[in-house]
Amino acid sequence: MNRTPLKRVLIVDDEPMIVSLLSTVLREKGWDVTGARSGTDGIDQLDRARFDVILTDLVMPGDSGIDLLRAAKEIHPDVEVILMTGYATADTAIEAMRNGAFHYIMKPLKIEEVVNLVEKAYSQRQLQRENRFLKSELRAAHHVQSVVGDSEPILRLIATLQGIAGVDGPVLLAGEPGTGRGFFARIVHFHSRRSAELCVPVYCAAVPEETLLEELFGAPCAIEDKKSVPYSGKMELANHGTLYLADFAEAGREVLERMDRFLADKTMVADGGSEPIALDIRVIASSAVPAEELARRGNVPPTLLKALEPGIVRIPALREHLEDVPLLLHHFLQEANRERRKPLRGFTSSALSALETYDWPGNVRELRDLVRAVAGRKRQGTMIDATDIPPGILYRNLRRHSRQ
């Protein structure tokens, strides 16, 4: 049985009521909470346990919140630290950010704001942690040799990906939903000079523009003297690595215009900041809509499309290389066998015949999901037969052949 890992937070404040209130609220949200009444006590806790997020007061007797921040980053570099204070100045806010703080929040606290920030800090930590943890496995899994298929369209695609990975310009992966655009984006990343750094995904479809702007460019943190300091977004997280913008054309106009400016001068101004920040990022975008259609629609700035044009890679739909279907079927069945530990023997000839001629409107994703679903219902040691295939696929095949 899979268990959800505990989310651990350390709350440090010399006011017992604040520690008690925040502990109660975060425990109700599923957090494992440890409290400390001073910066010195908080630093001692770092030697006893690992935390995902630290929520600490800035000004305390003895070791301050900045001292705790520095110690935390030295002992556990991937922990995210949020500072709380009623005495904020621009200098202390800037010092906190330079020392790696995730955010800076003013007292009196707004509980909902605190909870949201803690959750955002945890999400960012998980993204960094997963990228590091999976890096070696992903490098192997996203080697070009891991692409399943030996048809001419797939061999051409592999050759294109190998060539474009060595060039540092932006890329536009154009392909229908289910063709594996995210998979191929990671192949480009792991075959580039940036493979030792993060590949940071951002999903643009159906996300409000305000949310997407904050996710990419960070958000301002207000302080007492009415100035503000930004906290980092995924643009800064992707520095020296790759930023993958899935369905980029679905982003709002302001997001697209800011990405256009970034590709032009390689700098960005974070929300709440005033000075341009130079970033070394390779941008890989993807779209289910061909570039020509995007140009006709007019919602993507023409200069942004022009910047992406040299790096356009078209990913073929599965119906264009049906000869790869048997290889894909056996590949996904092997994956399902490993996951279930109750291996099936393969596919009968009648099942292969039906599946090899289906046009797969959902592409490789539809094929993978079908194999997983059917394998989950079968007994160990049996074979997948035509009778196991959903009637909708057989009916669609029948209609297609009757029209032909």
Secondary structure as UniProt FT lines:
FT   STRAND          7..12
FT   HELIX           16..28
FT   TURN            29..30
FT   STRAND          31..36
FT   HELIX           39..46
FT   TURN            47..48
FT   STRAND          53..57
FT   HELIX           65..75
FT   TURN            77..78
FT   STRAND          80..85
FT   HELIX           90..98
FT   TURN            99..100
FT   STRAND          103..106
FT   HELIX           111..141
FT   HELIX           144..146
FT   HELIX           152..165
FT   STRAND          171..174
FT   TURN            177..178
FT   HELIX           181..190
FT   TURN            193..196
FT   STRAND          199..203
FT   TURN            205..206
FT   HELIX           209..217
FT   STRAND          219..222
FT   TURN            224..225
FT   STRAND          228..231
FT   HELIX           234..237
FT   TURN            238..240
FT   STRAND          242..246
FT   HELIX           248..250
FT   HELIX           253..265
FT   STRAND          267..268
FT   TURN            271..272
FT   STRAND          277..278
FT   STRAND          282..287
FT   HELIX           291..297
FT   HELIX           302..308
FT   HELIX           309..311
FT   STRAND          312..314
FT   HELIX           318..324
FT   HELIX           325..340
FT   STRAND          346..347
FT   HELIX           349..356
FT   TURN            361..362
FT   HELIX           363..377
FT   TURN            380..381
FT   STRAND          383..384
FT   HELIX           386..388
FT   HELIX           391..403
//
